[in-house]
Amino acid sequence: MTRTRIAHVRKLLEDLDLDAFLVSHLPNIRYLSGFTGSNAFLILSLRRQILVTDSRYREQSRNEARGFQIVVSDNSLVDAMARKSLFSRRRRVGFEAHCLPYASYGNLKKLFPGTKFVPKFNLVESIAAVKEASEVAAIREAISISDRVFQEILDFIKPGLRELDVAAEISYRQRKAGAERDAFDVIVASGWRSALPHGKATAKRIRPGELVTLDFGCSVRGYHSDLTRTIGVGSPSRRAREVYPVVLEAQGLSGEDMQRIAAWTNLSETTFVLPPSSANVMVTSVSGPRLPSSWSHP
């Protein structure tokens, strides 16, 4: 699997007249090598594939990055590349301009004065955009876990719980169901805080009748889900019930209608769940104009 991906990168190196490519973005390093550590560089040339990491990952890198030459450093990874002269014979080396820290770029130029470092954007991402069957399966599994946890959490949420309690329960249940970790920090925002597009969970306690926005996801084999819902705790307010027909009407808009709306306004995600009971949940979505978040959730 990684062999095919590496072959795609090497074809791009030939097309771009690059002798090698330096990967610094950790998700891309995992995509190409299987390595899941938190500190690494990956170097691909037409004939070599090298993973540079620190001594914490000596054994892990050998187990995960099969087929790669492993360079282990006790200090700076860039210094380790210099000691091994990994770029000394490379005329043109591409790098991830959107990810490589400026300090690392400066050190590379200083340590390898004979090499031209060529900025490239989204080279690996252009390959990863076309998903393999195994990737689609991981995404589907992550979505299934988050969707199942959402259904379970409806019976857990009640007045008096802190937002932090709900966030912790969501994280626990996702991992219990097979997720590696949360895809991002779980968002739980209740009452007035539910108007915050990305309001992180706090010690605020949930009150009867409040709306609670949940935004969470999980990671399965490095692939993420992302789910946003807003629920009414107890009996929703009159205002919340007035909004529901607007939400329902918005669902009937055609793609052309949405294109016209998007042309003049900045849409934001909000999803309402107005359940008469946890056993009979109605779910729909609504978008509000001129809010500082892109419209990204169903």
C-alpha positions as CSV (number, residue, x, y, z in Angstrom):
1,M,0.0,0.0,0.0
2,T,2.7,2.5,1.0
3,R,4.8,1.3,-1.9
4,T,2.2,2.5,-4.4
5,R,2.0,5.9,-2.7
6,I,5.7,6.3,-2.8
7,A,5.8,5.4,-6.5
8,H,3.3,8.2,-7.1
9,V,5.5,10.7,-5.2
10,R,8.6,9.6,-7.2
11,K,6.7,10.1,-10.5
12,L,6.0,13.7,-9.3
13,L,9.7,14.2,-8.5
14,E,10.6,13.3,-12.0
15,D,8.0,15.6,-13.4
16,L,9.1,18.5,-11.2
17,D,12.9,17.9,-11.8
18,L,13.5,17.2,-8.1
19,D,16.2,15.0,-6.7
20,A,14.4,14.4,-3.5
21,F,11.5,15.5,-1.4
22,L,11.4,16.3,2.3
23,V,8.2,15.5,4.1
24,S,7.6,17.2,7.5
25,H,3.9,17.0,8.0
26,L,3.2,14.1,10.4
27,P,0.0,12.9,8.7
28,N,1.8,12.7,5.4
29,I,4.7,10.9,7.0
30,R,2.2,8.3,8.3
31,Y,0.5,8.1,4.9
32,L,3.7,7.3,3.2
33,S,5.5,5.2,5.8
34,G,3.1,4.0,8.4
35,F,5.1,5.7,11.2
36,T,2.8,7.2,13.9
37,G,5.3,9.0,16.1
38,S,5.3,12.7,17.0
39,N,8.7,13.8,15.7
40,A,10.1,12.8,12.3
41,F,11.2,13.8,8.8
42,L,10.8,11.6,5.8
43,I,13.1,11.9,2.7
44,L,12.2,10.3,-0.6
45,S,14.5,10.2,-3.6
46,L,14.2,8.2,-6.8
47,R,16.1,5.3,-5.1
48,R,16.1,5.9,-1.4
49,Q,13.4,6.3,1.4
50,I,14.7,7.5,4.7
51,L,12.9,8.2,8.0
52,V,14.6,10.4,10.5
53,T,13.3,10.4,14.1
54,D,14.5,10.7,17.7
55,S,15.6,8.0,20.1
56,R,12.2,7.6,21.7
57,Y,11.0,6.0,18.5
58,R,13.9,3.7,17.8
59,E,12.0,0.5,18.0
60,Q,8.6,1.9,16.9
61,S,10.0,3.3,13.7
62,R,11.6,0.0,12.8
63,N,8.3,-1.8,13.4
64,E,6.1,0.7,11.6
65,A,8.2,2.1,8.7
66,R,9.1,-1.2,7.0
67,G,11.3,-0.8,4.0
68,F,12.7,2.5,5.2
69,Q,16.3,3.3,6.2
70,I,15.9,4.6,9.8
71,V,18.1,7.4,11.1
72,V,17.8,7.9,14.8
73,S,19.0,11.2,16.4
74,D,19.6,12.1,20.0
75,N,19.4,15.8,19.2
76,S,18.1,17.9,16.3
77,L,16.7,15.9,13.4
78,V,18.1,18.5,11.0
79,D,21.6,18.1,12.5
80,A,21.2,14.3,12.1
81,M,20.5,14.8,8.4
82,A,23.7,16.9,8.2
83,R,25.8,14.3,10.0
84,K,24.6,11.6,7.6
85,S,25.0,14.0,4.6
86,L,21.6,13.1,3.4
87,F,21.3,16.0,1.0
88,S,24.9,16.6,0.1
89,R,24.6,15.1,-3.4
90,R,21.1,16.4,-4.0
91,R,20.9,19.4,-6.4
92,R,17.2,20.2,-6.0
93,V,15.2,19.1,-2.9
94,G,11.5,19.9,-2.6
95,F,9.9,20.5,0.8
96,E,6.4,21.1,2.2
97,A,6.3,24.9,2.2
98,H,3.0,24.9,4.1
99,C,4.4,22.7,6.9
100,L,8.1,23.0,7.4
101,P,9.0,25.4,10.3
102,Y,11.0,28.5,9.1
103,A,13.8,27.7,11.6
104,S,14.2,24.3,10.1
105,Y,14.3,25.7,6.6
106,G,17.0,28.2,7.7
107,N,19.1,25.4,9.2
108,L,18.8,23.3,6.1
109,K,20.0,26.1,3.9
110,K,22.9,26.7,6.3
111,L,23.9,23.0,6.6
112,F,23.5,22.2,2.9
113,P,24.7,25.3,1.0
114,G,25.1,23.4,-2.2
115,T,21.5,22.3,-2.3
116,K,18.5,24.3,-3.6
117,F,15.4,23.8,-1.4
118,V,12.4,24.2,-3.6
119,P,9.0,25.0,-1.9
120,K,6.1,22.9,-2.9
121,F,2.5,22.9,-1.8
122,N,0.2,19.9,-1.2
123,L,2.3,17.5,-3.2
124,V,1.5,14.5,-1.0
125,E,-2.0,15.8,-0.5
126,S,-2.7,15.7,-4.2
127,I,-2.0,12.0,-4.1
128,A,-3.9,11.3,-0.9
129,A,-7.0,13.1,-2.2
130,V,-7.8,9.9,-4.2
131,K,-8.8,7.4,-1.5
132,E,-8.0,3.7,-1.6
133,A,-10.6,1.2,-0.5
134,S,-8.8,0.7,2.9
135,E,-8.9,4.5,3.5
136,V,-12.6,4.7,2.7
137,A,-13.2,1.8,5.1
138,A,-11.4,3.6,7.9
139,I,-13.4,6.8,7.3
140,R,-16.7,4.8,7.3
141,E,-15.7,3.1,10.6
142,A,-14.8,6.4,12.2
143,I,-18.2,7.9,11.1
144,S,-20.0,4.8,12.4
145,I,-18.4,5.2,15.8
146,S,-19.2,8.9,16.2
147,D,-22.7,8.4,14.9
148,R,-23.3,5.5,17.4
149,V,-21.8,7.6,20.3
150,F,-24.2,10.5,19.4
151,Q,-27.2,8.2,19.7
152,E,-25.9,6.9,23.0
153,I,-25.1,10.3,24.5
154,L,-28.7,11.5,24.1
155,D,-29.7,9.4,27.1
156,F,-26.7,10.6,29.0
157,I,-27.1,14.4,28.8
158,K,-29.3,15.8,31.5
159,P,-29.6,19.1,33.5
160,G,-26.9,19.5,36.1
161,L,-24.1,17.9,34.1
162,R,-21.1,20.0,33.2
163,E,-20.1,20.5,29.6
164,L,-16.8,18.9,30.6
165,D,-18.7,15.8,31.9
166,V,-20.4,15.4,28.5
167,A,-17.1,15.9,26.6
168,A,-15.3,13.3,28.7
169,E,-18.1,10.8,28.2
170,I,-18.0,11.3,24.4
171,S,-14.2,10.7,24.4
172,Y,-14.5,7.7,26.6
173,R,-17.3,6.1,24.5
174,Q,-15.5,6.7,21.2
175,R,-12.3,5.0,22.4
176,K,-14.3,2.2,24.0
177,A,-15.9,1.7,20.6
178,G,-12.5,1.3,18.8
179,A,-11.3,4.8,18.0
180,E,-7.6,5.6,18.4
181,R,-8.4,9.1,19.8
182,D,-10.6,12.1,19.3
183,A,-10.2,13.7,15.9
184,F,-10.1,17.1,17.8
185,D,-11.0,18.5,21.2
186,V,-14.7,17.7,21.8
187,I,-16.9,20.8,21.7
188,V,-19.8,21.0,24.1
189,A,-21.5,24.4,24.3
190,S,-24.8,24.9,26.2
191,G,-27.2,27.8,26.6
192,W,-25.9,31.1,25.4
193,R,-22.6,29.3,24.6
194,S,-24.2,27.2,21.9
195,A,-24.0,30.3,19.7
196,L,-20.2,30.0,19.7
197,P,-19.1,28.2,16.5
198,H,-16.3,26.4,18.3
199,G,-17.0,26.8,22.0
200,K,-14.8,24.4,23.9
201,A,-16.3,22.5,26.9
202,T,-16.3,24.3,30.2
203,A,-17.4,23.8,33.8
204,K,-20.7,25.4,33.0
205,R,-23.6,23.2,34.0
206,I,-26.4,22.4,31.6
207,R,-29.8,23.9,32.5
208,P,-33.3,22.6,31.7
209,G,-34.6,23.9,28.3
210,E,-31.2,24.9,27.0
211,L,-29.8,24.1,23.6
212,V,-26.5,22.2,23.6
213,T,-24.2,22.1,20.6
214,L,-22.0,19.0,20.3
215,D,-19.1,18.9,17.8
216,F,-16.9,15.9,17.9
217,G,-15.2,13.2,15.9
218,C,-12.8,10.3,16.2
219,S,-9.7,8.9,14.5
220,V,-9.5,5.3,13.1
221,R,-6.2,4.3,11.6
222,G,-5.5,8.0,11.1
223,Y,-8.8,8.9,9.3
224,H,-11.3,11.2,11.0
225,S,-15.0,11.7,11.4
226,D,-16.6,15.0,12.2
227,L,-20.2,15.3,13.5
228,T,-22.1,18.4,14.7
229,R,-25.5,18.4,16.4
230,T,-27.5,20.7,18.6
231,I,-30.0,19.1,21.0
232,G,-32.7,20.5,23.2
233,V,-32.4,19.4,26.9
234,G,-35.9,18.9,28.3
235,S,-38.5,21.1,26.6
236,P,-37.0,23.5,24.1
237,S,-38.0,27.2,24.3
238,R,-40.7,28.7,22.2
239,R,-38.0,30.5,20.2
240,A,-36.3,27.2,19.4
241,R,-39.5,25.7,18.2
242,E,-40.1,28.7,16.0
243,V,-36.8,28.1,14.3
244,Y,-37.7,24.5,13.4
245,P,-39.9,25.3,10.4
246,V,-37.2,27.5,9.0
247,V,-34.7,24.7,9.4
248,L,-37.1,22.3,7.7
249,E,-37.7,24.7,4.8
250,A,-33.9,25.2,4.3
251,Q,-33.5,21.4,3.9
252,G,-35.7,21.6,0.8
253,L,-33.4,24.1,-1.0
254,S,-31.8,22.9,-4.2
255,G,-28.1,22.9,-5.0
256,E,-28.6,25.9,-7.2
257,D,-30.4,27.7,-4.4
258,M,-27.5,27.1,-2.1
259,Q,-25.0,28.2,-4.7
260,R,-26.8,31.6,-5.0
261,I,-27.0,32.0,-1.3
262,A,-23.3,31.2,-0.9
263,A,-22.5,33.8,-3.5
264,W,-23.6,36.7,-1.2
265,T,-23.3,35.4,2.3
266,N,-21.0,33.5,4.6
267,L,-22.8,30.5,5.9
268,S,-22.3,28.8,9.2
269,E,-23.1,25.3,10.4
270,T,-25.8,24.7,13.0
271,T,-27.7,21.4,13.3
272,F,-30.8,21.1,15.5
273,V,-32.1,17.9,17.1
274,L,-35.5,18.5,18.6
275,P,-36.4,15.1,20.2
276,P,-39.8,14.6,21.8
277,S,-38.0,11.6,23.4
278,S,-34.7,9.9,23.0
279,A,-36.4,7.1,21.2
280,N,-37.8,9.3,18.5
281,V,-35.2,11.8,17.4
282,M,-35.8,14.2,14.4
283,V,-32.6,15.6,13.0
284,T,-32.2,18.4,10.5
285,S,-29.7,21.2,9.7
286,V,-29.9,25.0,9.4
287,S,-27.4,27.6,8.2
288,G,-27.3,31.2,9.5
289,P,-26.0,34.1,7.5
290,R,-22.9,36.2,8.1
291,L,-21.3,34.0,10.8
292,P,-17.5,33.5,11.1
293,S,-17.4,29.8,10.2
294,S,-17.5,28.0,6.9
295,W,-20.5,25.8,6.2
296,S,-19.0,22.4,6.6
297,H,-21.3,20.0,8.4
298,P,-24.5,18.1,7.3
